[in-house]
Amino acid sequence: MKLKRFVIKGLGLEEIVEKRAYRKIPDCRSLPLEKRVEKMMEKYEKAVGYRMNMNNPKTYTEKLQWYKAFYIGDGHLERVVDKYLFKQFIHEKLGDGYTVPVYGVWEDVDSLIRDWDKLPEEFCLKSTVQSEGRWIEFIHNKSEVILKKKAKEWRKWFLWKKTLINGYTQAYRNCKPRILAEQYLENIKNQLFDYKFYCFNGDPFCCCVNTQHFEKGKEHTFPITYYDMNWEKIDVRSGVHETEDCAKPSHYDEMVEISKVLSKDFPHIRVDFFDTGDKLYLSELTLYSGGGYFKYDPESFNVKMGELFVLPHDNSVLSLPSE
């Protein structure tokens, strides 16, 4: 295999091979709903070890699968999950100053390169349709960036079949891939803390804190630590992630109040914040935390959040599974 990759690279065939591989990626978005549900259930079973009942989901992660398949909200969930459109959504709900300032958004790499000189020396680039830290790049010295080399990498960010658009969810179906440039936020003690509030019908239940999640080598095991609303540490682990003690953020009370406002129109949503110590920012809104493809230890935590997660049965649902 290594020899094959060496030969392909030596002959300059990487781009041809990559294009052929991309064409073979299935278009999940175009699958009938029934087929998407079946694929989702297969993926869930592989992740947790058992097959769920889509007609009667019980736990939090089970209900996330139902949520992905059937919940459409007001018909414009892309405004919530798209990392650029969400900023406009927050502006409408809360006003100015609650999201990280934007320097630009582009629908192709050539447009980004044309505007390159207009950008500051330090900023953050990210895909508007990825999650869990994928396709994010911190530019610390713009003048040192080799654009020709980087452009080739960034073009891959526009391959929609490799993004969340090409999945089984309702929210991402109408999104389009773009690149967003934001202000670079200074870290706290060499890391940026990410505070995520799990909310159900306007009520925050708990907050999880992600730390070290931008560190190389920590992509899959970075600490995820849960706290109740009194900032008492909850004895639970998410997947294979570690936990660590975290101080209560300086803007905690404001986070709680904002979470209540933003979550009141959703059966469930996760409201995410960055707290630099000096200022609070909303980083994103998340409908499908981790896709629900992970285990909680103990499982009782999964059951408890499932009890709080009341699935709707009204016109916010695309269609209901047959009994």
Buried (B, 14 or more C-beta within 10 A) or exposed (E): EEEEEEEBEEEEEEEEBEEEEEEEEEEBBEBEBEEBBBBBBEBBEEBBEEEBEBEEBBBBBBBBBBBBBBBBBEEEBBBBBBBBBBBEBBEEEBEEEBBBEBBBBBEBBEEBBEEBEEBEEEBBBBBBBBBBBEBBBEBEEBEEBEEEEBBEEBEEBBBBBBBBBBBBBBBBBBBBBBBBBBBBBEEBEEBBBBBBBBBBBBEBBBBBBBBBBBEEEBEEEBBBBBBEBEEEBBEBBBBEBBBEEBEEBBBBEEBBEBBBEBBEBBBBBBBBBBBBEEEBBBBBBBBBBBBBBBBBEEEEBBBBBBEBBEBBEEEBBEEEBEE
